């Protein structure tokens, strides 16, 4: 049996307005990010959600907290759902990096999977760990609906991995997952291709 996974990016953070890379950094939600989390909680209260999983990063945990509260559920936390480490670009913008190293920035834009930022996690490894985590979650919740709160780049890489899309195209095919918008995926734990039922659905 398949599980229905409702994938949500965490709420807006204080680095969002400047589009700074927030991977392993502990970046707080803004007031708007907290409101987005409350709206996600209200959505979860109105929809049948059987379980909630989050990454171990505080901004994802905080985003899931209202849904956990209204449903009376304890969240499961999965370290393999953490955001990618962006290396030297952590806390910076792509424009700032391009001003410092234009050739590396151009290589990243052309193929971000083959040319990640210096010191960054290999996107192929991130895609593998994230998709493996979702397969395990699907196996633990067959026939159920599960809210999974994680991160923009990690989820885009995972979607490509699961759907058979080249990782080099993750920024083009999935330019952005909006904060707390829902991506609905029907997934089995057996390695078969999932069904993408919805992308960036407002909660």
Secondary structure, 3 states (H helix, E strand, C coil): CCEEEEEEECCCECCCCCCCECCCCCCCECHHHHHHHHHHHHHHHHCCCCEEEECCCHHHHHHHHHHHHHHCCCCEECHHHCCCCCHHHECCCHHHHHHHCHHHHHHHHHCCCCCCCCCCCCHHHHHHHHHHHHHHHHHHCCCCEEEEEECHHHHHHHHHHHHCCCHHHHHHHCCCCCECCEEEEEECCCCCCCEEEEEEECC
